[in-house]
Amino acid sequence: MAGIVISGLQVAGWVLFWGLYMAGSAWTSCWS
């Protein structure tokens, strides 16, 4: 059970990281 929770947190972390990264890239390209 714990392994499933940890995996879920890792996936959520990566999704959040890439979401912020892509949003940051789009924001930068819009303003440059």
C-alpha positions as CSV (number, residue, x, y, z in Angstrom):
1,M,0.0,0.0,0.0
2,A,2.8,2.4,1.0
3,G,4.5,1.7,-2.4
4,I,1.4,2.8,-4.3
5,V,1.2,6.0,-2.3
6,I,4.9,6.8,-2.8
7,S,4.6,6.1,-6.6
8,G,1.5,8.4,-6.7
9,L,3.4,11.2,-5.0
10,Q,6.3,10.8,-7.4
11,V,4.0,10.9,-10.4
12,A,2.2,13.9,-9.0
13,G,5.5,15.6,-8.3
14,W,6.8,15.1,-11.9
15,V,3.5,16.2,-13.4
16,L,3.6,19.4,-11.3
17,F,7.3,20.0,-12.1
18,W,6.8,19.6,-15.9
19,G,3.6,21.7,-15.7
20,L,5.5,24.5,-14.1
21,Y,8.4,24.1,-16.5
22,M,6.2,24.2,-19.6
23,A,4.2,27.1,-18.2
24,G,7.4,29.0,-17.4
25,S,8.8,28.3,-20.9
26,A,5.5,29.5,-22.5
27,W,5.5,32.6,-20.3
28,T,9.1,33.5,-21.2
29,S,8.6,33.0,-24.9
30,C,5.5,35.3,-24.8
31,W,7.4,38.1,-23.1
32,S,10.7,37.8,-25.0
